[in-house]
Amino acid sequence: LKFSETVSLSYMKSLCNKMVGYDRKEEINNSWESFRDNALKLALLRFKSNKSKWTIKDNKLKVQHNKVVPMLSSEGKEVPNSDTSLIDAKVKHILEDFSRHFVDQSKKASGGNKTVATTSEDLINVEKYLKAIEKNFIKYGFDPLETPSFEISENIGSFLAEDENNPMSDVFTFDDGEKNITLRYDLSSPLARFVAQNSQELPSIYKRYAIQNVFRNEKSGNARYREFTQADCDIVGNVNSAKANAELCNLISNTLIDCGLKKDQFTINVSNRKIVQGLIEDLKIEKGKQIKVMRAIDKLDKPGFGLKGVEELLKKERKDKSGAITKGANLSDEQASKILNFLKIKDLKELKENFKNPVTQEGIKELEELFEVLNFGNYSDQVKTNFTIVRGLDYYDGFCVETNLNFKAKNIKGKEVDIGSICSGGQYNKLISRFKGVDIPGTGVSIGVDRLLFAMMQLNQIEVDTQNPVIVCVMDEKYLKNYYEILDNLRKNNINSEIFLDSKKNLGKQLTYANKRECPVAVICGENEFKDNKITLKNLLGAKGENNQITFPKENLINEIKKFI
C-alpha cells in the first residue's frame, strides 16, 4: 500500500528542505515531489509494521533505495559520504517526525484533527443525533443503503481537489495491484455507481439514505476532520425538481429541530448554480477557468475571504496569511468586476431584472418554483436565498443548499470560529452518467454529524439521557450464583448493570471502581443478606454524612432501585 498524498504540500516541502535527496535504480529528479512520494511509502511502512521502531539494516536505510546520499549541514556544507550513521539517523528522525504528523491527527483536541466525540457522553450524543436523523429520513420515505469504504479510483474519481495538476490530492488513494483504490470522500459518488449498476431493479424514483464515515486528505481544523460521519439522503430519478428540493429543505429543518436546534439558530441558504453559469456565459469565460470561478465565488462567506479574497482568486492569485499562494482564474479586470457586482445583489427580484441570460433566468425561475412549494409546508421561514452558494464540487449543476448556524462557535481555546455549513447539498444531473452513459438526475443533502455535535456542544441545549450501570459487588465467591441471579433480574427489567469482575478486591476498592464509573447504586450482599433473603443497596450519589444505605426484602429490588436511577 502507498499513500499518493497524505499531508499538506507545505509541510512536505519543509521536510524536503532538510534533505538533499536520494538515489534510486531509475533516473529521477531530486525534486521535493519525488521525496514526498517516497517518504510517504517509508512512513506508511513504519506505521504499518506492528507500530515498531525504525530498524536500520547494515547501517543504511534501504527501503526502495540504493543508498542515502549526502545532506547539507546547517552551515550548507556537505556531510561526508563516510558518515552514513549520521545520515541514517537524520533520515530516521525526519520520517518519524513525518509519521507522527500524520498519525497524531487522531490524538489532538477537537479543534484540531480528531473527531469531536472524545468521551462516552459525546458518543451517546452522537448516537442520539444519528437516531433522530435516521428517524426523519425514514419518516420522509427514504430507504437505507450502505456502500464499501473503498471504491476503485478510476470509477469515482475526485471532485474535491483544487490542484488541477494533481486531481487526487485531496483523497486517500492506495495501490492495490493492477488498480488503485480510494477511500470514499463522500457518499454521492458511491451512490451514483450503485444506481448505475442496479438501475433496472430500482424504482423509477429512488429515495435512499446513508449514514457512514467519509475520508478527506485535507488540513483539519475547527470542526473539519480527515475522517467524519455524513448522513446523506438523495432522490434519484426524473422528478419535479421544485418538489424534490422543497422536500429536502423541509427534511433539513425537521431533522435539525429534532436534534435540538431552535428555529432562530440556523438558516437554510439556497441558490441555483445556473444563475452563475449564465453570468459566466455572458462574460465568455473559457471552460477551463469556469470551475475556478465557481470555487472563488463559493468562498465569499468563508473566513478570511470576503470580496477582496474572491477578487484575488478571480484574478492572478491569492496569498493567505501563512504565505501560501493559490493560483487564480486569471480573469480580466472587467470580468472580475462584473462578477463582484453580481455578488452584491441579495434580492431575487433585483437579480431577475438585471441579468437576462436565458440560463440565469432558468435558475431564477427554478428558485421561484421552489419557494412556491415551500410555502405549502411549515418551514418556509427557515429558507433564504444566497446567490453566492454554488458548491465547490464540480458535479452540482442546479439547486444548491448550505445550512449555516446563526451563532458563533468557539474552539477549545475560546476563540470564535466559523465551522461552515452543517448540512449541504444540491442537484446533479450528470453524475450517474459517468458510470452508465445515460443521464439520471439526482438531488440530495448531507448532514455533517461531527460538525452538528461540535455546534451543539456550544449550547446548553443538549439533554444527555444516560443511565450508568448499577454495580453488583462480590463479597464472597461462594455466593457467585446468587450475585448472577440479582444481575439477571436487573437486566430482565432493562436496568443497566454489571458485576464486579475481580472478587479478590475488597469492598472498598470495588466501590472506588464504581465511583469512577459514576455508578448510581451498588448492590452489597453478604452472608447475612442471603440468609435473610434480603438485599442491601448503597446510594453512591448521595451526600456524604447521610445514611445512603438501605436493606429490604429481595422481592422489592426493582422498585427500590428505580428510586435511584
N, C-alpha and C positions, 0 to 999 in steps of 0.2 A: 504494500500500500504506500501511497505517497500523497501528500497534500500538494496541490498545484498552487494554492495560495492559502495563507492562514493568518497573517498579521499585516498591519499597515505597511505600505512600502517605505514610509519614512523611517519606521523602526528597523526594517531590514537594512535600509541604507546605512543607518547609524552603525549596525553590526558590521556591515561590509567595510566601512571606513576603518575598522580595527584590523583588517586583513588586507594583504596584497592580492592573494588569490591562491590557486592550487592548480595542479596538473591532472589531466585525465588522459586515458588512452587516445581518445579522439581529440581533434583540434577544437578548442573553444576560445571564446574571448574572455579575458579576465574582467568581465563586467559584473556589477553587483547583482544583475538579474540572474546570471549564471550561479553566482554564490547563493543567492536566495533559494533557487530551486533545489540545490544540493544540500544546503543547510536544513531545509525542510525535511528532506529524506533522512538526514542524520538525526535530527531532533526527534522525529517520529520513531525511528528505530530505538533510540534511547528511551523514549517514553513507553513504548510497547514491550520492551524486553523485561517483563516482570518487575517494572519500576526499579531495576537495578542501577547501580552506578555505572558511569562510563568505564570501560576497560580499554587500556591501550596495549595493543599487541606489538611485540618487537619494538617497543618504544616509538611506534608510529601509529597514526590514525589511518586505517586502511579501508574504510567503508567506501567502496566505489571510487577509490583514489589510488593513484600510483605512489604519490608522495605529497607531503605538505611542503609547499615552497616557502621561501623566506618571507617574514613580515618586516614591517618597519617599526623601529622603536619610537618612543615618544619624541625623540630628537630628530626623527626622519632618517636615521641610519639603519642599514640592513642588518638584521640579526644573522649571525654566522650560520652557514648551512650545517655545520657540525653540531650545532646546539639544538638537536631535534627534540630533546625533552622539554626545553623551554617553549618551542613552537607547539608541541602537542599539548602541553599544559594550557597554553593560551587558547588553542582551539577548543579544548575541553571546556574551559571557563566560558567562552563565548556561546558554545552550543547549549551548555547547561543554563546559561542566562536566558538564551532564546526559548528553551523548552519551558522554563519557569514562567516566562512572559506569556506563553500560550496556555499552559496548563493552569496557572494560577487564576484564570478567569472564573474558575468555579469556587474560589476561596475568598473573593473580595466582598465588600459590603454592597448593599442593594443599589447604592448609587453608582456602582462600577459595573463589573462584568457578570456577577452571578444573578440567578433569578431572585425575585423579591421574596419568595416563600422560603424562609430560613428556619422557622420554628414550627412545632406541631400546631400551634394556634393559626399560623399563616396557612399551613397546609389544609387545615379544617376549613378556613375561609375560602381557599381556592376550590375545594370540593363543594362548598356551599354555592359559590358562583357558577361552577360547572353544572350543578343540578338545576339552578334557576335558568341558566342559558339553554340547557338541553330541554327542559320542560317547555320553554317557549318555542323552541324550534319544532318540537313535536306538535304543540298546540296549533302552530301555523301550517301544519301539514307537510313537514319535511321528513324524509326518511334518512336513516344513518348510513354512512359509508366510511370504511377505513381503507387507506392505501398504504403501500410499503414506505418505509423511511427512505429507502434508496430507489432511485429511478435511473434508467440508462441515460447518460448525459446528453447524447445527441437527440434523445426523444423530447426531453423537457426544456433543453436549452437554458438560457438565463436571461431574464428581462430586468435584472437588477443593476448590473454594472454600468457605471458612467464612463469607464475607461474603454473606449471603442477598440483599442489595441489588445485588450485582454478581457473579453466579454464574460469569462467565467471567474473573474477575480473576486466576486462577492459571494461565491458559493464554495462549499467544501466538495472537492472532486477527488476521486480515488482511482488508481489504476487497477482494474480487475481483469487483467489478462488482455483479451482481444478488444474489450471495450471499457471505457471509463464509466464509472457510476458516480452519481451526485446525491448527496443528502438533500431532500426536498427543501426548497427555500420558501414555498408557500403551498397551499392546498388546492389552488386553482389549476395549475399545470397538471398535477396527477389526476384531477377530476376530468380535465379535457382528454387525457389519454384513456381513462376508463370509459368515458362516454363514446369515444371513437371506436373502442374495441367492442362495446356492448350495445350499440345504438339500436340494433334490431330487437333486443329483448326489453329495452327500457320503454316506459310510457312516452307518449309524444311530448308531454311536458314533465320533465324530471326535476323534482324538488329534493335536493339532498342536503344533509348537514354532516359536518365532520369536525371532531374536536381532537386535535393531535398536535404534537410538537413539530416545529419547523426550525431550520438552521440557517443562520446568515453569517457569512465571514466578513464582518464589518466591525468598526470600532464601537465598543459598547460604552454605555454611559447611563444617564438618568433614564430609567425605565426603557432602556434599549439593551437587548441581550443577544448573545450569539445562539442561544437555544431558548425558545419560548413557546408557549401554548397559544394556538389560534383556534377560535371557534367560528367556523365558516358555515354559511348557508347560501346556496345558489339555486337559481331557477334556470333550467336549460330547456330550450325549445322555442318554437315560434309562438310568441305571446304578445299581448298588448303591453308595450314597454311601460306605459304610464301606470297601469295597474300593477305590474310586477314590481316596479321600483317603489311605488307607494306602499306596497305590502312590505318591502324591505325596510322602509323608513318607519312604518308602524311597529315592525318587529324590533328594531333597534330601541325605540322609545320604551316599549313594553318591557323588554328584557332589562335595560339599564335601571328602570324604576324598580323592577322586581329584585334587582341586585342591591338596591338600597340608595341609589342616587335620587335626588329630588328633581322635579321638572326644571327648576331655575338653575340647576347646577351643570347642565350640559346643553349644547346646541348641535343640531344635525345640519351641517352645511352641505348644500348640493349645488352642482353646476352641470354643464354638459360640454364635453370635450369638442363637440362640433363648433361651438361658439368660437373657440380659439383657433380651430382648424380653418374656419372661414377667413379669419383675420390673417393667418399665415398665407393662405392662398392669395389674398388681396395684395399682400406685401411681396409676393413672388419669392418666398424663401425656399431655397432648394431643399430637396428631400433629405439630403444628408445632414442638414442642420436642424431639421424640424424637431427631433426628439430632444436635442439640447435646449431648444427654445421652450418646449413644453416643460422640461425639468427646471429650467430657470424660473418660469412663471410660478411653478408649484412651490418654489422656495420663498415666495414673498412674505408669508407669515411665519417663516421659521426663524428661530433666534439668530440674531447677528446678520440678517439679510436686509429685509425692507426693500424699498425701491432702489436704493443705491446698490445693494448687493445683487439684485436682479439685473440692473443695468450693466454691471461689470460682467455678469455671466452672459448677457446678450451680446456684449461686445468682445473684446480680446480675451480677457482673463480676469479671475478674481483671486486676490491674495488674502487669506484669512489671518487671524491674529498670530497663529503659530508660524506663519511664513509659507504654509503650503499653498501651492498655486493650482487652481482649477481652470483649465482651458475653456474659453467661452465659445459662443456660436459664430463670432466674427461677423455680426450684422453691421450694416451701415448705421450711421447716426440717425438717419431718417427712419429706418425700420425700427430701431430700438426705441426712438421717441414715440412712435405711434403705438407700440406695444405698452409702453409705460403709461400713456394717456388712457389706453383701454383699461389698465389695471386700477385706475382711479374711479371707474364707474361702479356704483353699488346697486343701482336701481334697474330692474328688468325692463321697465318701460323706456328709460333713457337709452339703454343698450339697443333696444328694438328700433328706436328712432334714428340712431347714429350709425348702425352697422347693417348694411343692406345685402351683404354677401349671402347667396342662397343657402350655403351650408350653415352659416351663422344663424340665419333666420330659422332654419330647420331645428337647430339646437335650442333656440329660444322657444319655439312652438312646443317642443317636447317637454321643456320645463313648465310651461303654462299648463299643459295637459296633466303633468304630474301633480301640480298644486290643486288642480280641479278635483282629482281623485282623492288627494289627501284631505280635502275639506269634508269628505264624507265620513272620515274617521275621527278619532279622539285626540290625535297627536299632531295636528297640522301646525299648532303654535310652536312646536319644537323645531320645525324645519325652516331654514333661512337660505337665501341664495348667497353664494360667494363665487364669483366668476373666475377667481384665481386658482380654484381647485381643478386640476387637470390630471392628478395622479401621476407619479413618476414611472409606473410600469408601462411598458410600450404597448401592451395588448388592449388597454382600455380605449374605446372609441366612441363613447356616448355619455350616458349618465355617469356622474361621479359623485361620491359622498365621502365626507370626513366628519367624524363626531368629536367635538372638542369640549373640554371642560371650561366652565365659566369661573373657575377659581384657580389660583396658582398652587402648584405642588411644590414641596420642598424636599431637597435631598437630605442625607444623614447629617450634613454639616449645617442644616438650617437655611441654606441658600435657595432662593426661589428658582425653579427650573421649569422649562416648557417640555412636557413629556410627549407632546404631539397628539395625534388622533388616537382615541381608544377604540374606534370602530370605523373602518374604511372599506371602500369597495367601488364597484362600478360595473358598467356594461361592456361586454366583449363579444363582438360578432364574428371574429375570425380566429379565435384561439384554437378552437377544436379542429378547424380546417388544416392546421399544421399536421394533424395525425390522420385525418380521414379524407382530406381533399374536398370535402363538402362543408360549406358554412352552416354551422348550427349555432344560433345566437345564445348567449347566456348573460346573466346578471347576478351579482352576489355581493355579500358583505362579509367582513371578517372582524371579529371582536378579539382584541389583544388581551387575553385573560390576565397576564402578568402586569400589564400596564393598568388594567382596571383595578387590580388589587393594590398596586402602588398608589393609585389615586385615592382609593377608599381608605387606605391607611392614614391619609392626611386628615380625614374627617372623624368625628366622634359618632359615626353612624353605623359602625359595624357591630352587629349583635352576634356574639360568639355563643353558639349553642353547643357546649361541650359537657360531657359527663365523664369525669375522670373515674378510673376504676375503684371499686371497693377492694380493699386488700384483706385476704383471709390469712391470718398469721398461723404459723405452725408451731405450736407449743411443745408437742410431743409426737414423735414419729409413729407411735403405736396407735394414734388416733387418725392416721392419714386418711383412712376410708371415710371417717366422719367429716373431715375437712372438705373432701371432694364432694360429699353429699350436700354440704352447705353451698359450695361453689356451683354445683349443677342446678340447685334450686334458684340461686340468684340469676344465672344465665337463662334459665327457662322463663323467668319473669322479665327478661330484657334489661337486666341491670348489669352494666359493665363491671367486670370483676376479674380478679386474678389471685392466685395462690402464691405465697412467698416460696421461692424455689430453692432456698438453701436453709434447710432445717437446722444446720449446725450453728446458725447465727442466733443469738439470744433475742428476746423480745425487744429490747431497746434498739438494737441495730435494725430489726425488722421495721420498727416504727420510724426510724430515721430514713430508711428507704422510702416508706410510704409518704413521709412529709416531702421528700424531694420529688416524688411523683405527683404531689398535690392530691393524694387520695383523700376523699372527704371523710371516709369511715374505715375503721379497722374492725374486723371480726376477731375477737380474742376469746378462745375457748380452750380450757384445760380440763383436767380430770374432774373437778367439781361441776363444771357446766354440763359435761356429757353424762355424769352420774345423775344430775337432777333434771336432765332433758331441757336445759336452758341455754341461752346464748348471751354473750356479753358484747356490746358494741362500744367503741370509743370514738367520739366525735373529734376528728383531727383538725377541724377548722374552728373549734370553739376557743373562747378566750381563756388565756392562762389564768389559773387560780380558781376556775369554776369546776364544778363536778361534770366532766364531759363523758362519763362512763355510765352505762345503764345495763341492767340484766333483766331478761324477760323470758317467758316460755318460748320454746323453739318454734311453735306454730305461728308466732307473731312476727317472725323475722322480716318478711317482705313489707308488712305495714309499718314496722318500726324503722326500717332502713330507708323507706321512701320519705321519711321526715327530714332526712339529712342530705338528700341528693336532688 
